[in-house]
Amino acid sequence: MLLNIYLKELKDSFRDRRTLLLTVLLPIFMMSGLVFFYENMVSDDEGETYTLAVDSTVSTEVTDLFSGYEAIDIVKAADPEKSLEEGDALAAMIVSPNFIRNIEQGKEADVTIIGDSLSQKSSNLMNIVTNALTAYEKQVTAERLESQGTDLSLIEPFVITQQEMSDDDTSMFLLAFLVPLILAISIGVGTGPSAADLFAGEKEKKTMEALLMTPVKRSTLLLAKWLTISTVGVVTGIVTLIVLAIEISLFTENLKAAVSFGDNVYMIIILSLLLTIVYAVFVASLQMITSIIGKTVKEAQSYSAPIMMLAAFPGMIITNVGLNELSFQHFAIPVLNLFSQFKELFMGVIDYQHLFLTFGSNLLFMLVIFVIGRILFLKDKWVMN
């Protein structure tokens, strides 16, 4: 009986165009957009040039300061600032008259860099120009000290070397944030319509009473509907992961280069699928509660909206947490542990204690929520309109 009800509810769910749209098509569009966005973010802009406007009267000695920077394309203009405002350049540089000669004679010289720090390209150009001028400034300082017989080691008593603890690049960290974020949002959005129709929809259409009059236990009905919501969530999650794998392998370079799990690749894939399944059944329990409480589909969707947005907050918390800083609470709190666990997996770390804690906490919370839903479903107050 349970299997028959489950298959019937599942068939009805996938006949619904909204469910099909949110389960299959939405994850594809969301994943595609974010994958290309992050690919563009982590690209090193190799071969890209930035236009720098300078005064037309500036000497070649000034422009030669940037001869070693292929990314800078210098354009001379009568009014560099106006050229910047009209969009002909990304930044403008204005130097005082006789800039190089004044520096050589020890006189005052100044330079002004004008740009838009809110623009990524303009900000990049301003940083490159600043670095070039800083290097020239150090060269001039060293030459002046050397001409006076000063040992250069006096102004550079020690050398600072910064070394990353991990060899993993930015692309991997972005993937560790991207995958659980889209996975959580997709599962939340995908299970919403199905959950709302299975309980609140039955009440709104006045078919719940007739359903409860059949010789089927309420617990069996509840379990069949919960399994249906869980299945929709699992399908949504798996589709999301498949789309992610296809997008990265076929349409990206930087993200594709970052994905290298070595000998653990198959284990990480299996654990990712298990995480998806466990998270889907957890979200299904939450969605079931909101649908039981809601008297109409619209009301149930209003209750479930916070669940769909639930993934944003753990993502913000875990972004700036290092891999060695992850502790008990990061794997004991549902949703947060999804981000924490994927962060470990994408860094190539398989910690079975953390995995057990993640699976256990999600299943425990799911069981508690399911019991609460069963208690509500057994009372006519919550299942009758």
N, C-alpha and C positions, 0 to 999 in steps of 0.2 A: 504493500500500500504506500509506504514511504517513497519507494522508488518511482512509482507511478505518478504520485503528486509532484515529486521533484522534477521529473521529466516534462510533465505538463506545464508547470510553472516556468521551467527553463525555456521551453519552446515558445511560450507566450512572451517571455521577456525579449528574446531575440527576434521575434516578429515585430516588436515595437521599433519604429524607425529612430526614435530618440535614443533608445538604448544602443542600437547598432551604431549610430553616429558618435555617441559619447564613448563607446567601448572601443571602436576600431579607428574611425576617421580622426577624431579629435587628438588622440595620442600621436598619430602620424604627423599632423600639422604642428602640434606643439613641439614634438621632438625635433622635427626638421628645422623649425625656426630657431630653437635654442641651440641646436648643434652648430648651425651655420653662424649664429651669433658668437658663440664661444670660440669657434674656429677662427673667426675674424679677430676676436679679442687676443688670442694667444699667438697670432701670427706675428712674426718679427719685422714685418713691413720691409722685407728685403727687396731692394731695387726701387723703392719709392723715394721720390725727391720732394723737397719742400722749397717753395719760392720765398726768398728773402729779399725785400726791397731795401736798397741803399741809395744815398744821394748820388746824382749823376756826376758830381764834382769830386767824389771820393777817389783817393789815389789807389793805384793798383797794389801798393804795399799793404793796404788795409784788406782788400779782397783776397790777397794772397794768404792771409791768416787762415782762410777756410779752404785752401786748395786741397788739403788732405781729407776733406769731408765731402764724399760723393753725394750724400743725401741733400746737400745745400745747393740750390740753384739761385745764384745771385742775379738780380735784375736791377739795373740802375734807373732811377726815376727822378724827375725834377722835384716831386714832393712825395717822399716815401710813405709818409703817414696817410696821405690821400690815396695813394696806390693800395695801401692796406685796407682802407675803408671801402674802396670800390671792389675789393675781392680779387685784385690782381696779384696779391701776395698773401702769405699766411702770417708773416711778421715783418716788421720794419726795424732797421738799425740806423740810428743817427749818431754820428761821431762829431766831436768838436773839430774845428779847422786845424790843419797841420797836426793831426792826431799822432802819427808815427814820429814826426820830427820833434814834437813837444816831449814825447816819452824819451826819445834818445837824449834830449838836452836836459832831462830831469824836470821839465816844466809840467804844469797841471794839464791833464787831458781827461776827458770824460766821454762815455758812450751810453746811449739810451736804447734799450730794446723794447719795442712796442708790440704787443700781441694780445691774443685772447686766451687766457689760461683755462677757460671753460671749454675751449675747442681742443680735442685730442691732438690733431695735427699741428695746430699753432703752438700748443704747449710743448710738443716734441721738438719743434724747430727752435723754440726759445731755449730749451734745455741744451740742445746741441750748440747753439751760438754761445751760450753762457760757458759751456765746457771749453769751447775753443778759445774764448777770451781769457778764461782762467788759466789755461795752459800757457798762453802767451804772457800773462802777467807773472807767472812763476818763472818763466824763462828770463824775462827782463830783470826780475828780482835777483835771480841767481847770477846773471851777468854783472849786475852792479856790485854785488857782494864779492864776486870773484875778482873784479877789477880793483877793489880795495884790499885785496889780500885776505879776505875772510873765508874761513873754512866753511864749505856748504853744509857740513854735518851739524853745524851749530843751529841752523834753522830747520833741520830735519833729524832730530836726535833719535828717532825710532820710526820703524815702518809698521803700519797697521795692515794686517791681512785678515780679511773676513772670509770664513769658510762655512758653507752650508753643512748641517749635520746629515742631511739626506741628499742623495744624488737625484731624487725625483724632481722633475721640472714642474712649471706652473700648470701645464696641460693636465697632468695627472690629478693635481689638487682640484682643478675645475671639474674634471670628470667625477671625482669623488663627491662633489657637491651637486653636480647636474643630475646624475642618475637617480639618487634617492628623491630629489626634489620633484622631478617630473613623474617619477614612479608614484610618489605619494599623492600628487595632485591628480594624476590620471585615474588612479584607483578610486579616489574620493569622488571625482566627477562621474566616472563610469558607473559606479554602484548606486549613485543617487536616484536616478529615474526608476530603476528596477525596484529598489527598496521602497520608494514612495508609492509605487503602484501596488505592491504586494500586500501592504497593510492599509495605509491611509486610502489608497485607491479603492480597495474593496469596501471600506466603510463609506466612502463618498458615493460609490455606485450602488450602495445598499445590497451588496451581494455577500457581505460578511455573515449576516444572519443565516442565510441559506447555506453557506459553507459550514457554519458551526452546527447545523442541524443534521449533517451527514454523520454516519456512524464511524467517524474518525476522531481519534483523540486530539485534543488541542495541542498537546506536546508534539504529536506527529506532524500536524499542520505547521507548527512553528519551526520545527527542525527542517522540514522540506523547503519552506520559504527562506530560511537562513542559508541553507545549502545553495539555493538558487542565487541569492545575493553574493555569496562567497565565490561561486563559480564565475559570475560576471566579473567580479573583482580580479580573480586569478587570470581570466582571459585578457582583461584589460592590461594587467601588469606584464603578462608574457608578450602581448603585442607590442607594448612599449619597449621592452628589452630587445625584441627582434628588430624593431624599427631603429633603435639606437645602434645596434650592431651593424645593420646595413648602411645607415647614414655615415657612420664613422669609417667603415672599411672602404666604401666606394667614393665618398664625396669630400673627405677631409685628408689633410696631410699631417698637420701638427698633432691633432688628437689621435690619429691613427698611429703615429710614431710613438706617442706616449703609452699606448696600450701594449704592454709586454709583461705578461705574468710569469714567463718562464715555465718551469715544470709544474707550477700550481694552476695552470690555466683551466684545466677541466674541473678541478676541485672548486675553484673560484666561481666558475659558471654554475655548478650544481648548488653551491651555497647561495648564490644570488637568486636562483630560482626558488629555493626553499625560503629565503627571506621574503621574496615576493608573495609566496603562498601564505606564509604566516601573517604578514602584514595585511593581506587581503581579507583573511577571515576575521582579523581584529577589527578592521574598518567595517566589515559586514555586520558585526555585532552592534557597533555604534549606530550605523545607518538603520538597523532594525529597530532599535530603541526609539529613534526619532520618528520613524514611520508609525510605530504603535501609539506613540503619544499624540501625533498629529491627527486631527479629525478629517482633514482634506489633504490632497496631494500638495497644494500650494503651501499649507501650513507645515507639512512634513519637510518640504524642501527648504523652508525658512529655518527650521531647526537644524537641518543637516549642513547648511551653508558654513557654519564655523568649523565643521569637520573638514571640509574641503580646503579651508584656509589654514588648517592646523599645521600643515607642513612648512609654512613660511618661517615660523618662529624658531623651531629647532635648527633650521638651516642657517639662520643668522647667528645662533649661539655657537654652533659647531665650526663655523668657517675659520675663526681665529684661534681655534684650539689645536695645538700640536698633537701629533700622533702619540708621543710619549706622555702627554698630559691627560689622555683619556682614562677615566677612572670608573668606579662601580656605578655611579649614578648615570653616566652616559649610556650604559648598556642596560640599566634597570628600568628606565623611563621609556614607555612606548613612544613611537614616532622619533624621539631623539635617538633611540638606539638604532633605528634604521639608518640614519645619517652616520652615526659612529661606526656601525659595523661595515657599511660600504666604504667608509674612509679607510678602515684597516684592510679590507679586501683589495681595494684598488692600489694600496701601497704594497701589496704582496704579503701582508701579514695575516696568518690564519691562527687565531688564538681560540682554542676550543672552549676555554673557560668563558670567554666573552660571548662566544656563539651560544653556549648553553644558557648563559644569563639572558641573552637577547631573546632566544626562542622561548625560554621559560617564562619570562616576564610578559611577553606578548600573549602567550597562550593562557597564562593565569588571569590577566586582565580580560581577555576575551571570554573566558569561562565565567568570571564574575558578572560581566555585562550580559552574557547570554542568560544566566540565572535570573537576573533582574528582569530581562525581557520576558522570560517564561512566567515569572510571577505576575507581571502586568497583563500578559496575554490570557492568563487563567481567570482574570477578573473582567466581568461584562462592562464595567465602567470604561475600560480602555479599548475594548474591541467593538463596542456598539456606538452608533451615532445617535 
